[in-house]
């Protein structure tokens, strides 16, 4: 973003701003009949499919920090966290509608950067950006994203549906986004103390990307089709693994058992956890924002799921009476508890 | 709302708050497969119909003022302004998803009041409330509402589509919401000056309701079906009549001519405009938030549309070369200009 000549939002006005932001949005999905420019976007769904709707509200100072989050990444992330919800229903994102409330401290160029990130996410994941709305806020930036997706009726996967003896699986690796956040917070404190200091991010690329530019696992949804697997239940990991596993278990009215040593953790996450004197599994269990998928499959699907690259079996489902348990690396059995990221809780 | 014992949001936490707010939401529409409780709501659309999506972001201090807006009305209004968008596409609202960012100054009971208003709106207009999400904000209250609707493919009505010689029609009456706002602002100033003063709202019930509890014209959508009319273009009046008429004309690449004396204005609006020394037509042209429908029909439909109660023909469509014109009560022809409500413009 050039900072040489910034345009104030008041120069364009609301309609002018929206026109500028949405001028290059061209629908690509067959189900998108009309995008921006009218009172509502217009979609058409084939029969035999379900329409999915998810919504997220991202708040400056709560969900992102303007000090260390590049604007484009804020836009990208606000889009893909909703694409992740589509994946968690075993579906794919198709359309996106965005609302932003903007305080006067933002320039038009800053808002365009955020939109650029959103457009990039839509491009990467084949989503049509079909509605944009901006309004003013007195304090801070608020981004509201609604994503519409679809899934074949026969493949929809809810949080409920896990049965005792099902295998508990997770995609990718966990805890990285949280370690990335800790590094960013550390550098922010250092920068506050001494603005001339150069941030020390060398070797942290992976965990920083996990925090700033997460990728939703729509690829796993495709692999499940290819391998003829329909999970019995699924959720995405936006809070920590512990919180999501308990969510899944409660929705399915079952218990869950997780082997600590099976939890997939990247070397970069592991090493950084060491620096911060945090047990790596704790970062995975209680950190958040990994946007991996947590799901269950029937035991009969063991071989099929073992063939899917990037999926790890970390535990199994039990009767509800057995509760939710963590089997530690030392073979102790302890109650699985959600510390989570419950922002509104003390 | 009883103020005897208020619950802080931190007592419940985010999940607890959402559970409490959404416990009584029961889907009614056949197209709603699943509402709250999973990663996304699940909808199913019949073939032969289009799905409509609209979104609005309401910001405390910008779109509503907590001093004079009852919480229930804030909830009601934030829902129905989106139902109005569905009507403006000649469709009906079916599902609603809500996100709220809440600062710690709000109690759980306050949030429940807002939800009560939203639920009431859903009940009145037959809409399923299928998703709710709350998060924290550092300052103020932000409400993001997404509404999903449907319309038969053959009946969808866009902003574009008006042709020269079409009749320009409006539902209900205009300017009332703006006059209601002026009364509320006046009383707020009076209250600030002397908190013991009793607000003087007698005789203002109609315009106050127009401002605080607008009703979307989904009834008109039904009447258009009954009278076998498909408008050639349509928009809802959230900004002033002038702004929306120009919007319609620009989208359709035509000109518009409006007769000032034909603009429908309620007696209560007319009288209050007099008190404020405002020309009533100016309140209708440049005030906003009436949420009536502005639409065009072919001249051949003149008799049919004349039979629809509550619809007024206020002008006609011309070639684009003739521009957008207002024919004043004194028979002067002046250019129609949008003062509007462009909140982001200086």
Contacts between the chains, C-beta under 8 A, distances in Angstrom:
chain1	res1	chain2	res2	distance
A	9	B	344	5.2
A	10	B	344	6.2
A	10	B	345	5.7
A	10	B	346	4.4
A	12	B	344	7.8
A	13	B	342	4.8
A	13	B	344	5.8
A	13	B	345	3.8
A	14	B	342	5.3
A	14	B	343	6.3
A	14	B	344	4.5
A	14	B	345	6.9
A	15	B	342	6.9
A	17	B	344	6.7
A	33	B	50	6.0
A	34	B	158	7.2
A	37	B	159	7.4
A	37	B	251	7.3
A	38	B	88	8.0
A	38	B	89	6.8
A	38	B	158	5.3
A	38	B	159	5.2
A	38	B	251	7.7
A	39	B	54	6.1
A	39	B	85	4.2
A	39	B	86	7.7
A	39	B	88	3.9
A	39	B	89	5.4
A	39	B	159	7.3
A	39	B	235	6.5
A	39	B	236	6.2
A	40	B	52	4.1
A	40	B	53	5.6
A	40	B	54	4.0
A	40	B	85	5.1
A	40	B	86	6.4
A	40	B	88	7.6
A	40	B	89	5.1
A	40	B	91	7.6
A	40	B	147	8.0
A	40	B	149	6.9
A	41	B	52	7.0
A	41	B	53	4.4
A	41	B	54	7.4
A	42	B	50	4.9
A	42	B	51	7.2
A	42	B	52	6.0
A	42	B	89	7.2
A	42	B	156	6.6
A	43	B	50	6.6
A	43	B	51	4.0
A	43	B	52	7.6
A	43	B	53	6.6
A	44	B	45	7.8
A	44	B	49	7.9
A	44	B	50	5.4
A	44	B	51	6.9
A	44	B	153	7.7
A	45	B	44	7.8
A	45	B	45	4.6
A	45	B	51	6.2
A	46	B	47	7.3
A	47	B	46	7.3
A	47	B	47	4.7
A	49	B	44	7.9
A	50	B	33	6.0
A	50	B	42	4.9
A	50	B	43	6.6
A	50	B	44	5.5
A	51	B	42	7.2
A	51	B	43	4.0
A	51	B	44	6.8
A	51	B	45	6.2
A	51	B	51	6.3
A	51	B	148	7.7
A	52	B	40	4.1
A	52	B	41	7.0
A	52	B	42	5.9
A	52	B	43	7.6
A	53	B	40	5.6
A	53	B	41	4.5
A	53	B	42	8.0
A	53	B	43	6.6
A	53	B	95	7.1
A	53	B	97	5.6
A	53	B	130	7.0
A	53	B	131	6.5
A	53	B	146	7.1
A	53	B	148	6.3
A	54	B	39	6.2
A	54	B	40	4.0
A	54	B	41	7.5
A	54	B	97	7.8
A	54	B	131	7.3
A	55	B	97	4.6
A	55	B	98	7.7
A	55	B	99	5.2
A	55	B	131	5.8
A	55	B	133	5.9
A	55	B	144	7.1
A	55	B	146	5.8
A	56	B	99	6.8
A	56	B	133	6.7
A	57	B	99	3.7
A	57	B	100	7.2
A	57	B	101	5.3
A	57	B	133	6.3
A	57	B	135	5.4
A	57	B	142	7.0
A	57	B	144	5.5
A	59	B	101	4.9
A	59	B	135	6.0
A	59	B	136	7.0
A	59	B	137	5.1
A	59	B	138	7.3
A	59	B	142	7.6
A	60	B	138	7.7
A	61	B	138	4.8
A	62	B	101	7.6
A	62	B	135	6.4
A	62	B	136	5.4
A	62	B	137	6.7
A	62	B	138	6.8
A	63	B	135	7.3
A	85	B	39	4.2
A	85	B	40	5.1
A	86	B	39	7.7
A	86	B	40	6.4
A	88	B	39	3.9
A	88	B	40	7.6
A	89	B	38	6.8
A	89	B	39	5.4
A	89	B	40	5.1
A	89	B	42	7.2
A	91	B	40	7.6
A	95	B	53	7.1
A	97	B	53	5.6
A	97	B	54	7.9
A	97	B	55	4.6
A	97	B	146	6.6
A	98	B	55	7.7
A	99	B	55	5.2
A	99	B	56	6.9
A	99	B	57	3.7
A	99	B	144	5.7
A	100	B	57	7.2
A	101	B	57	5.3
A	101	B	59	4.9
A	101	B	62	7.6
A	101	B	142	6.1
A	102	B	344	7.9
A	130	B	53	7.0
A	131	B	53	6.5
A	131	B	54	7.3
A	131	B	55	5.8
A	133	B	55	5.9
A	133	B	56	6.7
A	133	B	57	6.3
A	134	B	344	7.2
A	135	B	57	5.4
A	135	B	59	6.0
A	135	B	62	6.4
A	135	B	63	7.3
A	135	B	343	6.5
A	135	B	344	7.4
A	136	B	59	7.0
A	136	B	62	5.4
A	136	B	343	5.2
A	136	B	344	5.2
A	137	B	59	5.1
A	137	B	62	6.7
A	137	B	140	7.7
A	137	B	142	7.3
A	138	B	59	7.3
A	138	B	60	7.7
A	138	B	61	4.8
A	138	B	62	6.8
A	138	B	139	6.8
A	138	B	140	6.4
A	139	B	138	6.8
A	139	B	139	3.8
A	139	B	140	6.5
A	140	B	137	7.6
A	140	B	138	6.4
A	140	B	139	6.5
A	142	B	57	7.0
A	142	B	59	7.6
A	142	B	101	6.1
A	142	B	137	7.3
A	142	B	142	4.9
A	142	B	144	7.8
A	144	B	55	7.1
A	144	B	57	5.5
A	144	B	99	5.7
A	144	B	142	7.8
A	144	B	144	3.6
A	146	B	53	7.1
A	146	B	55	5.8
A	146	B	97	6.5
A	146	B	146	4.3
A	147	B	40	8.0
A	148	B	51	7.7
A	148	B	53	6.2
A	148	B	148	8.0
A	149	B	40	6.9
A	153	B	44	7.7
A	156	B	42	6.6
A	158	B	34	7.2
A	158	B	38	5.3
A	159	B	37	7.4
A	159	B	38	5.2
A	159	B	39	7.3
A	160	B	38	8.0
A	235	B	39	6.4
A	236	B	39	6.2
A	251	B	37	7.3
A	251	B	38	7.7
A	342	B	13	4.8
A	342	B	14	5.2
A	342	B	15	6.9
A	343	B	14	6.3
A	343	B	135	6.5
A	343	B	136	5.1
A	344	B	9	5.1
A	344	B	10	6.3
A	344	B	12	7.8
A	344	B	13	5.8
A	344	B	14	4.5
A	344	B	17	6.6
A	344	B	102	7.9
A	344	B	134	7.2
A	344	B	135	7.4
A	344	B	136	5.2
A	345	B	10	5.8
A	345	B	13	3.8
A	345	B	14	6.9
A	346	B	10	4.4
